[in-house]
Amino acid sequence: MFLPTTKKELNQLGWDTLDIILVSGDAYIDSPFIGTAVIGRVLTDAGFRVGIIAQPNLQGDDICRLGEPRLFWGVSGGCVDSMVANLTASGRKRKKDDYTPGGINNRRPDRAVLIYANLIRSKFKNTCPIVLGGIEASLRRIAHYDYWSNSVRRSILLDAKADFLLYGMAERAVVELATALRDDNDSHSIRGLCYLAPERPAEYLALPAFDEVSGAGKQAKKAFTKMFRRFYENNDPITAQGLAQLHGTRWLIQNPPQHHLSPAELDHVHSLDYQLDLHPFHQPQGDVRALETIRFSLATHRGCYGECNFCAIAVHQGRTVVQRSRKSIVNEAKGLIAHPAFKGRIHDVGGPTANMYGVECRKKLNKGSCSDKRCLFPQKCKAMQVIIANSFACWRSCASSKG
């Protein structure tokens, strides 16, 4: 069963209200490859009532169709930063969107996180907390260089006028936040959470202030470099300290990252009741091309220790590879084969980098990433070893399952 997207579905479930409503710039594909679907399933598994409003119409009251949630709104731009999804590097409008029904790029606004958060505020004046998440919010959580305006922008949390931001993959953090709000407990100590405060916690490291890094001249560039280095060095959950950055008269507070899910926890996330399909609400508008790639694919792990300078994985999924168990992968493969739309081929088995499955540094797992060197550059560290015996046996098992 899909998570509800309409009042009719709420009535069929016997629900009069929702605990959480997730708003996304993508169409609702119920798949473990789609962040909104994963967060929705994890919250539902934890006992919360969750609905999804995907690609809301900015005109009229579409954002109101599920009513107002009891605990919080979760806002995401989708699987891809909305500016990247909408514009080429030269600034031209992209004609196609693989996450939009019919493939026409006409449903996701620029800076979708800001637009959706402001849309909610315009319809529900004194609503429950608005919580930002997903890649667009995660990578804009502190002062950041914005290519599209060629300027340094402040944290997206301020521009969106939101209450909280959950960065990274956030499965554990979002359940902790929902639980704290439900039980009326303080949520400000949750790892992986950003919020605004009038003062900086004494034990948190101060980043150069927004005014310092956004000015003109060499000093601002040096301050920005210092800011980013300190930010990057505090992304490992084992070694990271909390960070704070002054924006005007308020501090952006970034709690240390959530600890990575264990392999067993990652197995559980992938075992939830995904429908591997586009929600019927969207189907009259056409097919979603992304579904062709992800419906019959398997994610075996997450994280990457490659640390390519152009890549966002290190500050979103982390530099530690967490792999699923062989049993979990094979069981999911068997489930794909049993799907009525399966045509005999599993399209992909892997993760951010397929050949990192089962390979990690035991020291890193216990003490965190090294501060003075990288795992692969300028050469592969000798501490990077296969930590799962017969780690590639799962590939053979998946291959044999296809037959």
N, C-alpha and C positions, 0 to 999 in steps of 0.2 A: 504494500500500500504506500502511495506517495504521501509526503507531508502536505497538509492542506494549503490551498492557495485561494480558496473562495469561501464565502459564507455557507454555500450549499454543502461543501465538504465538512465544514465545522458542524453543521446540523446532523450530517450523517454519522459523525463521530460522537454526537451527543455533547459537544462542547459549547458552552456559551461564551467563553473568552479564552484567550491564549496567554501563556506566560511570556513568550518571546516571539517577536516577529523579525525575521531576517529579510533584509532588502538587498537585492543584488543587481548588478549591471548586466549579468548573464541571464539567458533563459534558464529555467529550472530543469537541469538534467540531473537525475538521481543516480549519481555515480561516485565511487570513492576517489575519482580524479577531480571532482568539483568541490571546491572548498566550502561553499554555502551548504551543499548537500551533506558533507561530512560533519560540519558543525551542527546542522539540524539533527542529524541522526544521533550524534553523540549526546546532545542535550535531551533528545527524546528517550534515549537509552537510560539516561540518568533520572527519568521520571518527570520531565518538564513537557508542557504542551507547546509545540512549536509550529509556526506557520511561515510560509515564504511568499513574499511579493517580489517577483522577478521582473526586471525591466519595467517598472511602473510608468504609466503614462504621466507626463509632467503636467498635463492639462486636466482640469477637473479634480475629482475626488478618488482617483484610482488607488492612491496610497492609503485610503481609508477603508478599503473593501473588507479587511479582516478586523476592523475596529482598532482599539488601542490595547497594547499588551499590558500585562500586569507588572512585569519585572523590567524589561528593557527592549529597546529596538537595537538590532544588530545591522550595521550598514557596511556594505562592501562594494567596491567598484567592479568586482568580478575576478575571474582568473587572471586577467591581464590588466595592467594599469590602463585606465580609460584613455589617457592621452596617447599611449602607444597603440591602443586598439583603434583609435580614431584617426590618427595622423601618421604620415610617413616621416622619415627623418628630415625631409625637406619642407615639411609643414603642409603637404597636400592631404586633402581628405581621403581616407581609405573608402573605397566603394563597398567592400565586403567585410562582413563580421562573422566569423565561424561560430560564434556563440549566440547568434540572433536567428530566430526562425525565418526561413526564406533566404538567409545569407546577406540581406541588404543592410548596410550599416546606417540604420535610421532609428535605433532605439536606445543607444547608450550615449548619454550626454558627456561632453568634455568635463573633466574633474567631477566624475560621477559621485564620489564620496561627499563632496561639498554640496552638490545639488540635492542629493537625496536627504542629507541631514537637514538642510534648510527647508526642503519640502515638508518634512515631518514637522518641523517647528512651526511652519506656516499654518498647518492644519490642526495641530494639537499643541496649544500654547504652553501649557504647564504639564507636559507629558513626563513619563518615566524616563530614566536615563537613556541617552543615545550612546551606543558603544560602537566604535569604529574597528574594523578588522580587514583582513585580506592584504594582498600584496601592495595595493595602492597606499593604504594607510600605514602599513608596516614600514615601508621604505621612506615614508615622509614623516616619521614620528618626531624627529628633531629638526632644527633648522637645516635646510637642504637646498642644493643648487637645482633650479628648475630650468631645464633646457628650453622649454617653450616660451618662457618670458625672459630668458637670459638674465636671471636674477636669483638671489638667495631668498627663498620664502621661509616664513616661520613654520613652526610645527602645524601639521594639518589639523591637529586637535583644536587649536585656536580658531583657524579659519572656518572649521565646520561647526564651531560652537557646540561641540560634543562634550560629554561628561567623562568618558573613558576611551582608551585605545588599547586593544590587545594586539601585541605584535608577535610575529612568528606563527607557528602552525596552530597554537592556541586551543587544542582540544581539552587539555587539562585545565587551563586558565579559565576558559569560558564556563565550564561546569562549576569551578570554584566561585566565580563571580555570580553566576545565577543562584547558587546555594546561599552565598552571603546576602544577596539582595532579598531572597525569599525569607531568610531567617532574620532579616533586619540586623545583620552583623556588619562590622566595619570591613570594607573590601580593599582598603588602600595598601595593604601589605601583600597582596597577591603578586606572585612572580609573573613576569610577562605583561604587566599592566603599566600604562602611562596615565597620568592625570595632572591637573593643575593645582597649585597650592600657593599660599602667600609667602611661605618660607621654605628653605631647603633643609631636608633632614641633615643633621650634623655629620653623619657618617657617609653621606653620598658625595661622590666626586662632582665638582662643578665644571661644566663645559664652558668654554668662552660664550659670552652672552650673544643673543641674536643681534643686538646693535653692533657688536664687535665684528661679527663674521659677515654681516650684510652690507658693510660700507664699501667705499671705493678705495683703491690703492693697495700697496703691498702689505700694509699691516693687516688689513682685512683678510687678504688671501692667506697670510701666515696664520692668523687666528682660525680661519676656516680649516686649514690643514691640521692644526693642533686639535681642533674640535673633532674632526673626523677620525684622527688616529686614536684619540682617547675613547671615542665611541666604538670603534672597531675592536679595540683591545679588550673591551668589556662586553663581548657577545658570547663568551663561553659560560654556560650556566654554573660550572664548577668554580671558576676563578673570578667571575665578573662582580664588580661593585655596582651599587645603584648610581645613577647619573641624574644630574639636575642642570637645567639651562634656563637662565633668566630671559624672559620675553616681556619687556616693558616692566610692569610691576609684579608680574606673576612668574612663578617657577614651573617649568615643565619638569615633572618628576617621572623618571623611567626606573621602575623596579628592576632588579636583576632578572635575567631570562628564566623561564620555566626550565626545569630539568627535562632532558629528552625523554620521550616515552620509552619504556622498556620494550624489547621485542614482543613480549606477551601482550602489552598494551596496544602495540601497533597491530598485532594479529587481531585483537578484539575490534579495533576500529574498522578493519577490513571485513570483519565477519557480520557487520550490521546489515539490515534488510534493504539494501539498495535495489532499486527496480531496473537499473541499467537502461533507462529509457528517458525520453522527453516527456514531461508532464502533459497530459491531454489538454490542459488549458492552452498550450501553445500550438498544438498540432494543426489547427485550421490555418495557421499563418505560414506553415511550411516546415521543412526539415531543418535541423541544425547540423551543420557539417562536422562540428567537433565530435559529435556522437559516433561518427564513422570510425574515428581513430581510437577513442577511449572505451567504447562499449565492450570490446573483446580484447582488452589489454590487461596486463598485470603489473602492478607496482610492487616491487620486491623489497625496496628500501627507501630511505630518505636521507638527506644530508649529503654534503660533498666536501672533501678536504682538498680539492684542487685549487681553490681560492683564485680563480681567474679574475683579473681586475675588472673585467666588463660584466661580471655576473653577480646577481643578487642573492644567490642561494646561501652564501656564507652568513649573511645578516638576516635571513628569513628562516631557512630550515636549519642552519647551523653547519659547523665544520666537522661534526661527528656523524659517521654513518651508522644508522640504526636499521637493522635488517629484520624482516619477518622470518618466521620459522619455515622450514621446508614443508611441514604439514599444512600450515596455513595457506601457502602459495598453491600447493597441489589441490587442496580442497576448493579454493576459489576457481582454479582452472576447471575442475570438474563441474562446478556450478555454471561456468560460462558455457561449457559444452552442452549442458542440459537446457540452456535458454532456447526458447522456440525460434528465435531469429538467428541462432548460430549457424554459420555456413561452412564450418570445417577448418577455420584458421584463426588461431590466436595471433593478433597483429603484432604485439610487442610484449616483452617481458624485461623489466628493468626499473630504473629509477633515474635520478638526475644524471648519473653516469653508471651504466649497466655493469661495468667490470669492477665496481667497488663493492659489490655484494660480498659480505663475509670477510672483508679486509679492513682492519683497523689497528690502531696502536693501543696496546693494553694500558700503557702509562697515561695516554690521553683520556681513556675511559675512566680512570681512577683519579687523576690529578688535573685534568683539563689540558687544553691545547698549549703548546709551547709558545712563549711570548717572544722568543728570539729567532725562530726559524719556522719555515713552512714544511709541510709534509712531502711535497713533490718537487719543489723548486729550491735551488737549481738542480737538485737531483733527488731521487726518491729516498726518503729516510729509511734506514735499515730496520727501524722499529715498526714499520708498517708491515704487518704479517697477516696471513690468513688465520682468522680466529674461529672459524667454523670448519670443522673437519668435513671434507667432501662438500665444500660450500657450493659447488656447481652441480651437485646431484639433483637439486631442484629443477635445473634446466632440463636434465634428462627425463625427470619424472613428468614435467609439463609436456615435453615433447611426446612421451609415450602415451600421455593422457589424450592427446589430440587424435591418436590413431584408434 
